[in-house]
Structure formats: structure tokens, C-alpha cells
Amino acid sequence: MSASLIIAVPAKGRLQANAESFFARAGLDLVKPRGARDYRGTIADLPSVEVAFLSAAEITDLLAQGSVHLGLTGEDLVREMIPDTDRHVIFIEALGFGHANVVVAVPQAWIDVRSMADLDDVATSFRSKRERKMRLATKYVNLTRNFFSAHGITDYRIVESTGATEAAPAAGTAEFIVDITTTGATLAANGLKVIEDGLILRSQANLLAARRARAWCSTGSQRKRAPTRSAKCARAFPGATTRC
């Protein structure tokens, strides 16, 4: 990647479609010169910009490294994957799509568990009676640890999930979970409910800038030679200084 400005956007699915719409509203057309399956592209009339089409997790990782200047990805991944997040990235704009919540969910059969305080009581009782900690299945290890620490809950152990997290309690691999959900329908279908104060994060897609990315600023003469391009970048990336 040697372009003056590198932007990472989702490579497929609804996030890619929404990202393309976001750029289109700013008057910027994403172009894949070698066809729809190409993972490198450009923005029409902005030859110094390279577009990298990647997975949401890859985008988050490259933002942390400073290997791309800008990226579109979910806040849940950013907060989970990048420790001390605000030292590494700048949240420029929430994009209004990709909404989902990271939540604590327990079996619906736990009728007396409505709050994190209730969960703490159950966890303590569980350990006392069974001489082991309750298992919590999740892909969000760091968010979970921070949230449970803030609530003073320690009698649990994390089982990292590699598949369908919501199925873990029914499969017997965990007692409860932390997972991401949009409507809660999948959780309910698996006999789970969200704890009333168990909302860890309201997430959505964001435009972010990497603090460690090289060479953000262009010279004044460069800006004078391309006023139209600079205006286009300013509309798309408010708050970010680019080398367009």
C-alpha cells in the first residue's frame, strides 16, 4: 500500500453496500478497476487514494497498526480489539447503519435473574454449591471483562466462542453468554433473555482515522493544485485532514 491516502472499507455484504452509499452521498464513487472481485480499488477522480476492501476485523487491525489512514468498521470490534482505543484511533463519524448491541444474556428459565446484581448472586451461589465458576461464552473477551469488573462480578470464567455463541447454554458448554444482537430474536429463539442492565455497548458502523498512520498532511502547494479533490475529501471525511 503506497497511496497517499488509504481507506479500508468492508469487502462484502450489507456493510459494503451501506459503505458505498455513504461515499456516493458525498459525491465519491468507489471503483474496482479489475472487476467486482478485486480487493483493491480507487475513488473516481482521486488518483492518490487507494481503497482496500477487507473484512471488518482486518480493517480494525490495520487501523490499530496505522497501516491505513481511514476505515469503516463497527465500534464493537474497535472497542474489543484495540486496547486503550482512543489513543490509537479517532472516531470521526457514526454512520447510521450496522446497528447492534453487545449484551449479557442468560437462560429464560432463570426467572429471578433480572439484573447484574442478581447475576452476581447466582454466580456466587453456583460456585459455592458446585465448586466451580459459571462459564460465560463470548467472542467479546475484553469488553466482557471490563464490564463485569465494573459491576464487581468475579465468579465466572470465560469460554471463548468460535461458533454460534447463542447456542452455548443449550449445548452445555456455558451457563450464559455475552453476544451481539440486533433485535434479540435469535437469543429468544435459543431460550435466552437480555439482562435489564446488561447492555455493554450500543454499536454501529463508524468512520475512523488511525492516529499512527503516516503523512497525514499535504503541503499548501499540493492543496492549491487540486481544490476540487480536496473539497470532495472534506465532504466525505469531516474532521480528518487528508492528502487528497
C-alpha positions, 0 to 999 in steps of 0.5 A: 500500500503506497497511496497517499491516502488509504481507506479500508472499507468492508469487502462484502455484504450489507456493510459494503453496500451501506459503505458505498452509499455513504461515499456516493452521498458525498459525491465519491464513487468507489471503483474496482478497476479489475472487476467486482472481485478485486480487493483493491480499488480507487475513488473516481477522480482521486488518483492518490487514494487507494481503497482496500476492501477487507473484512471488518476485523482486518480493517480494525487491525490495520487501523490499530497498526496505522497501516491505513489512514481511514476505515469503516468498521463497527465500534464493537470490534474497535472497542474489543480489539484495540486496547486503550482505543482512543489513543490509537484511533479517532472516531470521526463519524457514526454512520447510521447503519450496522446497528447492534448491541453487545449484551449479557444474556442468560437462560429464560428459565432463570426467572429471578435473574433480572439484573447484574446484581442478581447475576452476581448472586447466582454466580456466587451461589453456583460456585459455592454449591458446585465448586466451580465458576459459571462459564460465560461464552463470548467472542467479546473477551475484553469488553466482557471483562471490563464490564463485569469488573465494573459491576464487581462480578468475579465468579465466572470464567470465560469460554471463548466462542468460535461458533454460534455463541447463542447456542452455548447454554443449550449445548452445555458448554456455558451457563450464559453468554455475552453476544451481539444482537440486533433485535434479540430474536435469535437469543429468544429463539435459543431460550435466552433473555437480555439482562435489564442492565446488561447492555455493554455497548450500543454499536454501529458502523463508524468512520475512523482515522488511525492516529499512527498512520503516516503523512497525514498532511499535504503541503499548501502547494499540493492543496492549491493544485487540486481544490476540487479533490480536496473539497470532495475529501472534506465532504466525505471525511469531516474532521480528518485532514487528508492528502487528497 
